[in-house]
């Protein structure tokens, strides 16, 4: 495996994936949060979207997926209202698929860390 920007065979430069070796990127929570980031990105492109510039609007220092006011959707407006805007069915726990919440409370710290990582590194 080449290190970032290491010269490879025949003088070519290769850039390794800088996220590959971070343990958070290999969690189920990261995969779900990445799905959520992609969903927010799609909705952010719509006119008058409540998700416009969502990455800039999230306070990463206070982000806490366990808190409905400090979670991703809570910081953007309202968890309940915005989950409906995204078309997520609470009865089917669809928000879980996108990393907006988890019925397993012990997953919240990892899920919060995954969202922070995605925002900080601008991953989609």
Backbone atoms as SQL, in Angstrom:
CREATE TABLE atoms (id INTEGER PRIMARY KEY, chain TEXT, resi INTEGER, resn TEXT, atom TEXT, x REAL, y REAL, z REAL);
INSERT INTO atoms VALUES
  (1, 'A', 1, 'UNK', 'N', 0.851, -1.172, 0.000),
  (2, 'A', 1, 'UNK', 'CA', 0.000, 0.000, 0.000),
  (3, 'A', 1, 'UNK', 'C', 0.890, 1.224, 0.000),
  (4, 'A', 2, 'UNK', 'N', 0.597, 2.163, -0.875),
  (5, 'A', 2, 'UNK', 'CA', 1.348, 3.400, -0.947),
  (6, 'A', 2, 'UNK', 'C', 0.862, 4.376, 0.116),
  (7, 'A', 3, 'UNK', 'N', 1.759, 5.139, 0.669),
  (8, 'A', 3, 'UNK', 'CA', 1.382, 6.216, 1.581),
  (9, 'A', 3, 'UNK', 'C', 0.810, 7.353, 0.747),
  (10, 'A', 4, 'UNK', 'N', 0.067, 8.269, 1.357),
  (11, 'A', 4, 'UNK', 'CA', -0.473, 9.377, 0.576),
  (12, 'A', 4, 'UNK', 'C', 0.629, 10.099, -0.206),
  (13, 'A', 5, 'UNK', 'N', 0.406, 10.293, -1.480),
  (14, 'A', 5, 'UNK', 'CA', 1.299, 11.010, -2.384),
  (15, 'A', 5, 'UNK', 'C', 2.682, 10.372, -2.498),
  (16, 'A', 6, 'UNK', 'N', 2.799, 9.074, -2.312),
  (17, 'A', 6, 'UNK', 'CA', 4.063, 8.377, -2.454),
  (18, 'A', 6, 'UNK', 'C', 4.277, 8.068, -3.927),
  (19, 'A', 7, 'UNK', 'N', 5.508, 8.154, -4.370),
  (20, 'A', 7, 'UNK', 'CA', 5.812, 7.866, -5.760),
  (21, 'A', 7, 'UNK', 'C', 5.784, 6.358, -5.971),
  (22, 'A', 8, 'UNK', 'N', 5.049, 5.949, -6.983),
  (23, 'A', 8, 'UNK', 'CA', 4.916, 4.533, -7.293),
  (24, 'A', 8, 'UNK', 'C', 5.834, 4.122, -8.425),
  (25, 'A', 9, 'UNK', 'N', 5.535, 3.011, -9.042),
  (26, 'A', 9, 'UNK', 'CA', 6.337, 2.484, -10.140),
  (27, 'A', 9, 'UNK', 'C', 6.361, 3.489, -11.284),
  (28, 'A', 10, 'UNK', 'N', 7.470, 3.558, -11.974),
  (29, 'A', 10, 'UNK', 'CA', 7.663, 4.399, -13.152),
  (30, 'A', 10, 'UNK', 'C', 7.419, 5.881, -12.846),
  (31, 'A', 11, 'UNK', 'N', 7.652, 6.272, -11.586),
  (32, 'A', 11, 'UNK', 'CA', 7.558, 7.671, -11.219),
  (33, 'A', 11, 'UNK', 'C', 6.145, 8.223, -11.091),
  (34, 'A', 12, 'UNK', 'N', 5.122, 7.362, -11.148),
  (35, 'A', 12, 'UNK', 'CA', 3.753, 7.848, -11.012),
  (36, 'A', 12, 'UNK', 'C', 3.476, 8.153, -9.542),
  (37, 'A', 13, 'UNK', 'N', 2.590, 9.085, -9.307),
  (38, 'A', 13, 'UNK', 'CA', 2.219, 9.438, -7.940),
  (39, 'A', 13, 'UNK', 'C', 0.874, 8.822, -7.627),
  (40, 'A', 14, 'UNK', 'N', 0.782, 8.138, -6.519),
  (41, 'A', 14, 'UNK', 'CA', -0.468, 7.527, -6.085),
  (42, 'A', 14, 'UNK', 'C', -0.893, 8.166, -4.781),
  (43, 'A', 15, 'UNK', 'N', -2.174, 8.315, -4.636),
  (44, 'A', 15, 'UNK', 'CA', -2.728, 8.841, -3.385),
  (45, 'A', 15, 'UNK', 'C', -3.578, 7.744, -2.770),
  (46, 'A', 16, 'UNK', 'N', -3.199, 7.305, -1.591),
  (47, 'A', 16, 'UNK', 'CA', -4.002, 6.281, -0.931),
  (48, 'A', 16, 'UNK', 'C', -5.233, 6.926, -0.318),
  (49, 'A', 17, 'UNK', 'N', -6.198, 6.132, 0.003),
  (50, 'A', 17, 'UNK', 'CA', -7.421, 6.613, 0.622),
  (51, 'A', 17, 'UNK', 'C', -7.108, 7.019, 2.061),
  (52, 'A', 18, 'UNK', 'N', -7.172, 8.317, 2.389),
  (53, 'A', 18, 'UNK', 'CA', -6.809, 8.744, 3.743),
  (54, 'A', 18, 'UNK', 'C', -7.787, 8.279, 4.803),
  (55, 'A', 19, 'UNK', 'N', -8.981, 7.779, 4.421),
  (56, 'A', 19, 'UNK', 'CA', -9.975, 7.347, 5.391),
  (57, 'A', 19, 'UNK', 'C', -9.921, 5.845, 5.651),
  (58, 'A', 20, 'UNK', 'N', -9.204, 5.132, 4.823),
  (59, 'A', 20, 'UNK', 'CA', -9.205, 3.676, 4.878),
  (60, 'A', 20, 'UNK', 'C', -8.772, 3.125, 6.234),
  (61, 'A', 21, 'UNK', 'N', -7.820, 3.778, 6.893),
  (62, 'A', 21, 'UNK', 'CA', -7.253, 3.194, 8.105),
  (63, 'A', 21, 'UNK', 'C', -7.811, 3.772, 9.394),
  (64, 'A', 22, 'UNK', 'N', -8.797, 4.641, 9.302),
  (65, 'A', 22, 'UNK', 'CA', -9.400, 5.173, 10.510),
  (66, 'A', 22, 'UNK', 'C', -10.467, 4.186, 10.969),
  (67, 'A', 23, 'UNK', 'N', -10.402, 3.723, 12.212),
  (68, 'A', 23, 'UNK', 'CA', -11.352, 2.711, 12.686),
  (69, 'A', 23, 'UNK', 'C', -12.819, 3.120, 12.562),
  (70, 'A', 24, 'UNK', 'N', -13.123, 4.413, 12.685),
  (71, 'A', 24, 'UNK', 'CA', -14.523, 4.841, 12.620),
  (72, 'A', 24, 'UNK', 'C', -15.117, 4.544, 11.253),
  (73, 'A', 25, 'UNK', 'N', -14.305, 4.580, 10.196),
  (74, 'A', 25, 'UNK', 'CA', -14.827, 4.388, 8.847),
  (75, 'A', 25, 'UNK', 'C', -15.200, 2.931, 8.575),
  (76, 'A', 26, 'UNK', 'N', -14.826, 2.046, 9.447),
  (77, 'A', 26, 'UNK', 'CA', -15.110, 0.626, 9.243),
  (78, 'A', 26, 'UNK', 'C', -16.261, 0.133, 10.115),
  (79, 'A', 27, 'UNK', 'N', -17.047, 1.063, 10.650),
  (80, 'A', 27, 'UNK', 'CA', -18.178, 0.683, 11.498),
  (81, 'A', 27, 'UNK', 'C', -19.483, 0.726, 10.711),
  (82, 'A', 28, 'UNK', 'N', -20.433, -0.020, 11.202),
  (83, 'A', 28, 'UNK', 'CA', -21.788, 0.019, 10.628),
  (84, 'A', 28, 'UNK', 'C', -22.386, 1.413, 10.774),
  (85, 'A', 29, 'UNK', 'N', -22.089, 2.074, 11.889),
  (86, 'A', 29, 'UNK', 'CA', -22.609, 3.413, 12.132),
  (87, 'A', 29, 'UNK', 'C', -22.091, 4.399, 11.082),
  (88, 'A', 30, 'UNK', 'N', -20.831, 4.262, 10.700),
  (89, 'A', 30, 'UNK', 'CA', -20.265, 5.135, 9.674),
  (90, 'A', 30, 'UNK', 'C', -21.003, 4.935, 8.349),
  (91, 'A', 31, 'UNK', 'N', -21.258, 3.698, 7.994),
  (92, 'A', 31, 'UNK', 'CA', -21.958, 3.408, 6.737),
  (93, 'A', 31, 'UNK', 'C', -23.358, 4.022, 6.748),
  (94, 'A', 32, 'UNK', 'N', -24.040, 3.933, 7.876),
  (95, 'A', 32, 'UNK', 'CA', -25.384, 4.513, 7.967),
  (96, 'A', 32, 'UNK', 'C', -25.327, 6.038, 7.927),
  (97, 'A', 33, 'UNK', 'N', -24.365, 6.639, 8.625),
  (98, 'A', 33, 'UNK', 'CA', -24.230, 8.093, 8.599),
  (99, 'A', 33, 'UNK', 'C', -23.862, 8.574, 7.196),
  (100, 'A', 34, 'UNK', 'N', -23.049, 7.813, 6.490),
  (101, 'A', 34, 'UNK', 'CA', -22.693, 8.168, 5.118),
  (102, 'A', 34, 'UNK', 'C', -23.928, 8.146, 4.220),
  (103, 'A', 35, 'UNK', 'N', -24.806, 7.171, 4.423),
  (104, 'A', 35, 'UNK', 'CA', -26.086, 7.155, 3.699),
  (105, 'A', 35, 'UNK', 'C', -26.881, 8.424, 4.005),
  (106, 'A', 36, 'UNK', 'N', -26.887, 8.823, 5.270),
  (107, 'A', 36, 'UNK', 'CA', -27.600, 10.034, 5.669),
  (108, 'A', 36, 'UNK', 'C', -26.999, 11.283, 5.047),
  (109, 'A', 37, 'UNK', 'N', -25.671, 11.368, 5.004),
  (110, 'A', 37, 'UNK', 'CA', -25.007, 12.521, 4.389),
  (111, 'A', 37, 'UNK', 'C', -25.366, 12.621, 2.909),
  (112, 'A', 38, 'UNK', 'N', -25.401, 11.500, 2.244),
  (113, 'A', 38, 'UNK', 'CA', -25.762, 11.495, 0.825),
  (114, 'A', 38, 'UNK', 'C', -27.216, 11.906, 0.629),
  (115, 'A', 39, 'UNK', 'N', -28.087, 11.478, 1.530),
  (116, 'A', 39, 'UNK', 'CA', -29.490, 11.873, 1.465),
  (117, 'A', 39, 'UNK', 'C', -29.627, 13.387, 1.667),
  (118, 'A', 40, 'UNK', 'N', -28.935, 13.932, 2.661),
  (119, 'A', 40, 'UNK', 'CA', -28.983, 15.369, 2.906),
  (120, 'A', 40, 'UNK', 'C', -28.429, 16.150, 1.719),
  (121, 'A', 41, 'UNK', 'N', -27.359, 15.644, 1.123),
  (122, 'A', 41, 'UNK', 'CA', -26.788, 16.309, -0.051),
  (123, 'A', 41, 'UNK', 'C', -27.794, 16.363, -1.199),
  (124, 'A', 42, 'UNK', 'N', -28.519, 15.270, -1.416),
  (125, 'A', 42, 'UNK', 'CA', -29.529, 15.253, -2.489),
  (126, 'A', 42, 'UNK', 'C', -30.623, 16.284, -2.227),
  (127, 'A', 43, 'UNK', 'N', -31.120, 16.328, -1.004),
  (128, 'A', 43, 'UNK', 'CA', -32.190, 17.261, -0.658),
  (129, 'A', 43, 'UNK', 'C', -31.690, 18.701, -0.621),
  (130, 'A', 44, 'UNK', 'N', -30.424, 18.907, -0.317),
  (131, 'A', 44, 'UNK', 'CA', -29.866, 20.264, -0.233),
  (132, 'A', 44, 'UNK', 'C', -29.873, 20.965, -1.584),
  (133, 'A', 45, 'UNK', 'N', -29.882, 20.201, -2.657),
  (134, 'A', 45, 'UNK', 'CA', -29.862, 20.793, -4.000),
  (135, 'A', 45, 'UNK', 'C', -31.236, 21.312, -4.436),
  (136, 'A', 46, 'UNK', 'N', -32.272, 20.995, -3.707),
  (137, 'A', 46, 'UNK', 'CA', -33.615, 21.458, -4.064),
  (138, 'A', 46, 'UNK', 'C', -33.789, 22.921, -3.680),
  (139, 'A', 47, 'UNK', 'N', -34.622, 23.616, -4.430),
  (140, 'A', 47, 'UNK', 'CA', -34.890, 25.029, -4.145),
  (141, 'A', 47, 'UNK', 'C', -35.522, 25.177, -2.760),
  (142, 'A', 48, 'UNK', 'N', -35.111, 26.179, -2.037),
  (143, 'A', 48, 'UNK', 'CA', -35.642, 26.480, -0.695),
  (144, 'A', 48, 'UNK', 'C', -35.524, 25.294, 0.265),
  (145, 'A', 49, 'UNK', 'N', -34.493, 24.508, 0.108),
  (146, 'A', 49, 'UNK', 'CA', -34.312, 23.329, 0.950),
  (147, 'A', 49, 'UNK', 'C', -33.903, 23.709, 2.374),
  (148, 'A', 50, 'UNK', 'N', -34.508, 23.055, 3.374),
  (149, 'A', 50, 'UNK', 'CA', -34.068, 23.288, 4.755),
  (150, 'A', 50, 'UNK', 'C', -32.700, 22.653, 5.023),
  (151, 'A', 51, 'UNK', 'N', -32.164, 21.949, 4.029),
  (152, 'A', 51, 'UNK', 'CA', -30.874, 21.271, 4.203),
  (153, 'A', 51, 'UNK', 'C', -29.729, 21.986, 3.486),
  (154, 'A', 52, 'UNK', 'N', -30.021, 23.157, 2.893),
  (155, 'A', 52, 'UNK', 'CA', -28.969, 23.915, 2.204),
  (156, 'A', 52, 'UNK', 'C', -27.822, 24.190, 3.175),
  (157, 'A', 53, 'UNK', 'N', -26.604, 24.013, 2.698),
  (158, 'A', 53, 'UNK', 'CA', -25.380, 24.251, 3.477),
  (159, 'A', 53, 'UNK', 'C', -25.395, 23.516, 4.821),
  (160, 'A', 54, 'UNK', 'N', -25.966, 22.326, 4.849),
  (161, 'A', 54, 'UNK', 'CA', -26.128, 21.612, 6.118),
  (162, 'A', 54, 'UNK', 'C', -24.808, 21.365, 6.832),
  (163, 'A', 55, 'UNK', 'N', -23.747, 21.100, 6.086),
  (164, 'A', 55, 'UNK', 'CA', -22.450, 20.831, 6.734),
  (165, 'A', 55, 'UNK', 'C', -21.938, 22.049, 7.490),
  (166, 'A', 56, 'UNK', 'N', -22.171, 23.233, 6.948),
  (167, 'A', 56, 'UNK', 'CA', -21.725, 24.467, 7.590),
  (168, 'A', 56, 'UNK', 'C', -22.569, 24.804, 8.815),
  (169, 'A', 57, 'UNK', 'N', -23.783, 24.372, 8.847),
  (170, 'A', 57, 'UNK', 'CA', -24.714, 24.746, 9.909),
  (171, 'A', 57, 'UNK', 'C', -24.643, 23.848, 11.142),
  (172, 'A', 58, 'UNK', 'N', -24.029, 22.700, 11.013),
  (173, 'A', 58, 'UNK', 'CA', -23.939, 21.780, 12.154),
  (174, 'A', 58, 'UNK', 'C', -22.813, 22.213, 13.090),
  (175, 'A', 59, 'UNK', 'N', -23.129, 22.337, 14.364),
  (176, 'A', 59, 'UNK', 'CA', -22.131, 22.628, 15.394),
  (177, 'A', 59, 'UNK', 'C', -21.531, 21.294, 15.827),
  (178, 'A', 60, 'UNK', 'N', -20.385, 20.962, 15.249),
  (179, 'A', 60, 'UNK', 'CA', -19.772, 19.651, 15.521),
  (180, 'A', 60, 'UNK', 'C', -19.397, 19.483, 16.988),
  (181, 'A', 61, 'UNK', 'N', -19.014, 20.570, 17.641),
  (182, 'A', 61, 'UNK', 'CA', -18.614, 20.462, 19.048),
  (183, 'A', 61, 'UNK', 'C', -19.769, 20.023, 19.937),
  (184, 'A', 62, 'UNK', 'N', -20.990, 20.409, 19.563),
  (185, 'A', 62, 'UNK', 'CA', -22.159, 20.055, 20.371),
  (186, 'A', 62, 'UNK', 'C', -23.011, 18.954, 19.754),
  (187, 'A', 63, 'UNK', 'N', -22.597, 18.432, 18.618),
  (188, 'A', 63, 'UNK', 'CA', -23.366, 17.377, 17.961),
  (189, 'A', 63, 'UNK', 'C', -23.497, 16.161, 18.873),
  (190, 'A', 64, 'UNK', 'N', -24.726, 15.708, 19.049),
  (191, 'A', 64, 'UNK', 'CA', -25.008, 14.538, 19.882),
  (192, 'A', 64, 'UNK', 'C', -26.246, 13.861, 19.317),
  (193, 'A', 65, 'UNK', 'N', -26.047, 12.743, 18.637),
  (194, 'A', 65, 'UNK', 'CA', -27.146, 12.044, 17.978),
  (195, 'A', 65, 'UNK', 'C', -28.207, 11.598, 18.985),
  (196, 'A', 66, 'UNK', 'N', -27.840, 11.417, 20.240),
  (197, 'A', 66, 'UNK', 'CA', -28.792, 10.981, 21.267),
  (198, 'A', 66, 'UNK', 'C', -29.747, 12.095, 21.697),
  (199, 'A', 67, 'UNK', 'N', -29.411, 13.342, 21.411),
  (200, 'A', 67, 'UNK', 'CA', -30.214, 14.481, 21.851),
  (201, 'A', 67, 'UNK', 'C', -31.018, 15.026, 20.667),
  (202, 'A', 68, 'UNK', 'N', -32.355, 15.030, 20.756),
  (203, 'A', 68, 'UNK', 'CA', -33.159, 15.470, 19.612),
  (204, 'A', 68, 'UNK', 'C', -32.939, 16.930, 19.220),
  (205, 'A', 69, 'UNK', 'N', -32.407, 17.750, 20.119),
  (206, 'A', 69, 'UNK', 'CA', -32.120, 19.143, 19.776),
  (207, 'A', 69, 'UNK', 'C', -30.710, 19.328, 19.221),
  (208, 'A', 70, 'UNK', 'N', -29.788, 18.439, 19.566),
  (209, 'A', 70, 'UNK', 'CA', -28.389, 18.570, 19.147),
  (210, 'A', 70, 'UNK', 'C', -27.980, 17.553, 18.083),
  (211, 'A', 71, 'UNK', 'N', -28.916, 16.706, 17.678),
  (212, 'A', 71, 'UNK', 'CA', -28.618, 15.713, 16.641),
  (213, 'A', 71, 'UNK', 'C', -28.564, 16.404, 15.282),
  (214, 'A', 72, 'UNK', 'N', -28.307, 15.669, 14.239),
  (215, 'A', 72, 'UNK', 'CA', -28.207, 16.245, 12.896),
  (216, 'A', 72, 'UNK', 'C', -29.471, 17.015, 12.521),
  (217, 'A', 73, 'UNK', 'N', -30.610, 16.378, 12.572),
  (218, 'A', 73, 'UNK', 'CA', -31.853, 17.025, 12.150),
  (219, 'A', 73, 'UNK', 'C', -32.308, 18.072, 13.150),
  (220, 'A', 74, 'UNK', 'N', -32.036, 17.851, 14.426),
  (221, 'A', 74, 'UNK', 'CA', -32.396, 18.829, 15.447),
  (222, 'A', 74, 'UNK', 'C', -31.661, 20.145, 15.252),
  (223, 'A', 75, 'UNK', 'N', -30.390, 20.081, 14.908),
  (224, 'A', 75, 'UNK', 'CA', -29.621, 21.296, 14.679),
  (225, 'A', 75, 'UNK', 'C', -30.043, 22.015, 13.398),
  (226, 'A', 76, 'UNK', 'N', -30.613, 21.292, 12.467),
  (227, 'A', 76, 'UNK', 'CA', -31.058, 21.900, 11.209),
  (228, 'A', 76, 'UNK', 'C', -32.481, 22.427, 11.299),
  (229, 'A', 77, 'UNK', 'N', -33.149, 22.163, 12.386),
  (230, 'A', 77, 'UNK', 'CA', -34.527, 22.644, 12.548),
  (231, 'A', 77, 'UNK', 'C', -35.281, 21.841, 13.578),
  (232, 'A', 78, 'UNK', 'N', -35.808, 20.708, 13.176),
  (233, 'A', 78, 'UNK', 'CA', -36.587, 19.861, 14.074),
  (234, 'A', 78, 'UNK', 'C', -36.465, 18.413, 13.594),
  (235, 'A', 79, 'UNK', 'N', -36.089, 17.530, 14.506),
  (236, 'A', 79, 'UNK', 'CA', -35.948, 16.124, 14.134),
  (237, 'A', 79, 'UNK', 'C', -37.233, 15.600, 13.502),
  (238, 'A', 80, 'UNK', 'N', -38.365, 15.807, 14.193),
  (239, 'A', 80, 'UNK', 'CA', -39.630, 15.249, 13.698),
  (240, 'A', 80, 'UNK', 'C', -40.035, 15.849, 12.351),
  (241, 'A', 81, 'UNK', 'N', -39.959, 17.165, 12.235),
  (242, 'A', 81, 'UNK', 'CA', -40.383, 17.819, 10.998),
  (243, 'A', 81, 'UNK', 'C', -39.465, 17.452, 9.833),
  (244, 'A', 82, 'UNK', 'N', -38.156, 17.488, 10.058),
  (245, 'A', 82, 'UNK', 'CA', -37.228, 17.229, 8.957),
  (246, 'A', 82, 'UNK', 'C', -37.168, 15.753, 8.567),
  (247, 'A', 83, 'UNK', 'N', -37.417, 14.858, 9.513),
  (248, 'A', 83, 'UNK', 'CA', -37.464, 13.440, 9.119),
  (249, 'A', 83, 'UNK', 'C', -38.658, 13.203, 8.203),
  (250, 'A', 84, 'UNK', 'N', -39.750, 13.909, 8.446),
  (251, 'A', 84, 'UNK', 'CA', -40.911, 13.821, 7.543),
  (252, 'A', 84, 'UNK', 'C', -40.590, 14.442, 6.188),
  (253, 'A', 85, 'UNK', 'N', -39.876, 15.574, 6.184),
  (254, 'A', 85, 'UNK', 'CA', -39.468, 16.221, 4.932),
  (255, 'A', 85, 'UNK', 'C', -38.633, 15.264, 4.086),
  (256, 'A', 86, 'UNK', 'N', -37.795, 14.478, 4.754),
  (257, 'A', 86, 'UNK', 'CA', -36.955, 13.497, 4.050),
  (258, 'A', 86, 'UNK', 'C', -37.735, 12.251, 3.649),
  (259, 'A', 87, 'UNK', 'N', -38.987, 12.162, 4.078),
  (260, 'A', 87, 'UNK', 'CA', -39.820, 11.014, 3.737),
  (261, 'A', 87, 'UNK', 'C', -39.516, 9.773, 4.550),
  (262, 'A', 88, 'UNK', 'N', -38.937, 9.963, 5.735),
  (263, 'A', 88, 'UNK', 'CA', -38.589, 8.822, 6.578),
  (264, 'A', 88, 'UNK', 'C', -39.780, 8.438, 7.435),
  (265, 'A', 89, 'UNK', 'N', -40.114, 7.182, 7.428),
  (266, 'A', 89, 'UNK', 'CA', -41.265, 6.662, 8.169),
  (267, 'A', 89, 'UNK', 'C', -40.805, 6.221, 9.554),
  (268, 'A', 90, 'UNK', 'N', -41.269, 6.944, 10.587),
  (269, 'A', 90, 'UNK', 'CA', -40.887, 6.607, 11.960),
  (270, 'A', 90, 'UNK', 'C', -41.328, 5.207, 12.356),
  (271, 'A', 91, 'UNK', 'N', -42.476, 4.774, 11.843),
  (272, 'A', 91, 'UNK', 'CA', -42.985, 3.450, 12.194),
  (273, 'A', 91, 'UNK', 'C', -42.081, 2.336, 11.677),
  (274, 'A', 92, 'UNK', 'N', -41.352, 2.621, 10.603),
  (275, 'A', 92, 'UNK', 'CA', -40.446, 1.621, 10.026),
  (276, 'A', 92, 'UNK', 'C', -39.001, 1.864, 10.439),
  (277, 'A', 93, 'UNK', 'N', -38.775, 2.832, 11.317),
  (278, 'A', 93, 'UNK', 'CA', -37.432, 3.166, 11.804),
  (279, 'A', 93, 'UNK', 'C', -36.466, 3.465, 10.657),
  (280, 'A', 94, 'UNK', 'N', -36.956, 4.124, 9.606),
  (281, 'A', 94, 'UNK', 'CA', -36.102, 4.408, 8.455),
  (282, 'A', 94, 'UNK', 'C', -34.970, 5.382, 8.784),
  (283, 'A', 95, 'UNK', 'N', -35.150, 6.238, 9.779),
  (284, 'A', 95, 'UNK', 'CA', -34.085, 7.153, 10.176),
  (285, 'A', 95, 'UNK', 'C', -32.844, 6.426, 10.624),
  (286, 'A', 96, 'UNK', 'N', -33.018, 5.216, 11.130),
  (287, 'A', 96, 'UNK', 'CA', -31.883, 4.397, 11.555),
  (288, 'A', 96, 'UNK', 'C', -30.995, 4.049, 10.366),
  (289, 'A', 97, 'UNK', 'N', -31.595, 3.806, 9.206),
  (290, 'A', 97, 'UNK', 'CA', -30.824, 3.453, 8.009),
  (291, 'A', 97, 'UNK', 'C', -29.896, 4.573, 7.560),
  (292, 'A', 98, 'UNK', 'N', -30.218, 5.789, 7.980),
  (293, 'A', 98, 'UNK', 'CA', -29.447, 6.959, 7.568),
  (294, 'A', 98, 'UNK', 'C', -28.641, 7.576, 8.706),
  (295, 'A', 99, 'UNK', 'N', -28.556, 6.897, 9.822),
  (296, 'A', 99, 'UNK', 'CA', -27.730, 7.366, 10.921),
  (297, 'A', 99, 'UNK', 'C', -28.281, 8.554, 11.674),
  (298, 'A', 100, 'UNK', 'N', -29.593, 8.809, 11.558),
  (299, 'A', 100, 'UNK', 'CA', -30.180, 9.920, 12.288),
  (300, 'A', 100, 'UNK', 'C', -30.563, 9.530, 13.712),
  (301, 'A', 101, 'UNK', 'N', -30.772, 8.271, 13.949),
  (302, 'A', 101, 'UNK', 'CA', -31.001, 7.770, 15.304),
  (303, 'A', 101, 'UNK', 'C', -30.755, 6.269, 15.313),
  (304, 'A', 102, 'UNK', 'N', -30.778, 5.700, 16.489),
  (305, 'A', 102, 'UNK', 'CA', -30.560, 4.262, 16.632),
  (306, 'A', 102, 'UNK', 'C', -31.336, 3.787, 17.852),
  (307, 'A', 103, 'UNK', 'N', -32.120, 2.713, 17.733),
  (308, 'A', 103, 'UNK', 'CA', -32.842, 2.216, 18.899),
  (309, 'A', 103, 'UNK', 'C', -31.900, 1.665, 19.977),
  (310, 'A', 104, 'UNK', 'N', -30.667, 1.364, 19.597),
  (311, 'A', 104, 'UNK', 'CA', -29.665, 0.881, 20.539),
  (312, 'A', 104, 'UNK', 'C', -28.879, 2.085, 21.052),
  (313, 'A', 105, 'UNK', 'N', -29.200, 2.579, 22.230),
  (314, 'A', 105, 'UNK', 'CA', -28.584, 3.793, 22.762),
  (315, 'A', 105, 'UNK', 'C', -27.070, 3.700, 22.874),
  (316, 'A', 106, 'UNK', 'N', -26.529, 2.512, 23.024),
  (317, 'A', 106, 'UNK', 'CA', -25.076, 2.379, 23.138),
  (318, 'A', 106, 'UNK', 'C', -24.367, 2.702, 21.822),
  (319, 'A', 107, 'UNK', 'N', -25.108, 2.772, 20.719),
  (320, 'A', 107, 'UNK', 'CA', -24.512, 3.092, 19.418),
  (321, 'A', 107, 'UNK', 'C', -24.344, 4.593, 19.214),
  (322, 'A', 108, 'UNK', 'N', -24.980, 5.421, 20.031),
  (323, 'A', 108, 'UNK', 'CA', -24.960, 6.864, 19.806),
  (324, 'A', 108, 'UNK', 'C', -23.564, 7.492, 19.815),
  (325, 'A', 109, 'UNK', 'N', -22.674, 7.137, 20.723),
  (326, 'A', 109, 'UNK', 'CA', -21.340, 7.756, 20.675),
  (327, 'A', 109, 'UNK', 'C', -20.594, 7.469, 19.359),
  (328, 'A', 110, 'UNK', 'N', -20.685, 6.258, 18.868),
  (329, 'A', 110, 'UNK', 'CA', -20.008, 5.916, 17.610),
  (330, 'A', 110, 'UNK', 'C', -20.702, 6.610, 16.445),
  (331, 'A', 111, 'UNK', 'N', -22.019, 6.654, 16.473),
  (332, 'A', 111, 'UNK', 'CA', -22.774, 7.317, 15.416),
  (333, 'A', 111, 'UNK', 'C', -22.460, 8.819, 15.398),
  (334, 'A', 112, 'UNK', 'N', -22.379, 9.434, 16.545),
  (335, 'A', 112, 'UNK', 'CA', -22.009, 10.850, 16.633),
  (336, 'A', 112, 'UNK', 'C', -20.602, 11.066, 16.081),
  (337, 'A', 113, 'UNK', 'N', -19.669, 10.205, 16.455),
  (338, 'A', 113, 'UNK', 'CA', -18.291, 10.318, 15.954),
  (339, 'A', 113, 'UNK', 'C', -18.250, 10.141, 14.438),
  (340, 'A', 114, 'UNK', 'N', -19.063, 9.250, 13.912),
  (341, 'A', 114, 'UNK', 'CA', -19.101, 9.026, 12.463),
  (342, 'A', 114, 'UNK', 'C', -19.583, 10.272, 11.736),
  (343, 'A', 115, 'UNK', 'N', -20.642, 10.893, 12.235),
  (344, 'A', 115, 'UNK', 'CA', -21.147, 12.119, 11.617),
  (345, 'A', 115, 'UNK', 'C', -20.098, 13.227, 11.678),
  (346, 'A', 116, 'UNK', 'N', -19.442, 13.390, 12.816),
  (347, 'A', 116, 'UNK', 'CA', -18.412, 14.418, 12.947),
  (348, 'A', 116, 'UNK', 'C', -17.301, 14.189, 11.926),
  (349, 'A', 117, 'UNK', 'N', -16.908, 12.954, 11.764),
  (350, 'A', 117, 'UNK', 'CA', -15.850, 12.606, 10.808),
  (351, 'A', 117, 'UNK', 'C', -16.272, 12.937, 9.384),
  (352, 'A', 118, 'UNK', 'N', -17.485, 12.575, 9.032),
  (353, 'A', 118, 'UNK', 'CA', -18.009, 12.830, 7.690),
  (354, 'A', 118, 'UNK', 'C', -18.051, 14.330, 7.406),
  (355, 'A', 119, 'UNK', 'N', -18.494, 15.110, 8.375),
  (356, 'A', 119, 'UNK', 'CA', -18.585, 16.558, 8.181),
  (357, 'A', 119, 'UNK', 'C', -17.190, 17.167, 8.100),
  (358, 'A', 120, 'UNK', 'N', -16.332, 16.790, 9.038),
  (359, 'A', 120, 'UNK', 'CA', -14.980, 17.354, 9.082),
  (360, 'A', 120, 'UNK', 'C', -14.204, 17.079, 7.806),
  (361, 'A', 121, 'UNK', 'N', -14.350, 15.890, 7.261),
  (362, 'A', 121, 'UNK', 'CA', -13.592, 15.500, 6.071),
  (363, 'A', 121, 'UNK', 'C', -14.388, 15.678, 4.769),
  (364, 'A', 122, 'UNK', 'N', -15.591, 16.244, 4.891),
  (365, 'A', 122, 'UNK', 'CA', -16.433, 16.532, 3.726),
  (366, 'A', 122, 'UNK', 'C', -16.626, 15.295, 2.834),
  (367, 'A', 123, 'UNK', 'N', -16.966, 14.196, 3.456),
  (368, 'A', 123, 'UNK', 'CA', -17.131, 12.920, 2.742),
  (369, 'A', 123, 'UNK', 'C', -18.553, 12.782, 2.232),
  (370, 'A', 124, 'UNK', 'N', -18.690, 12.338, 0.993),
  (371, 'A', 124, 'UNK', 'CA', -20.005, 11.986, 0.443),
  (372, 'A', 124, 'UNK', 'C', -19.867, 10.755, -0.414);
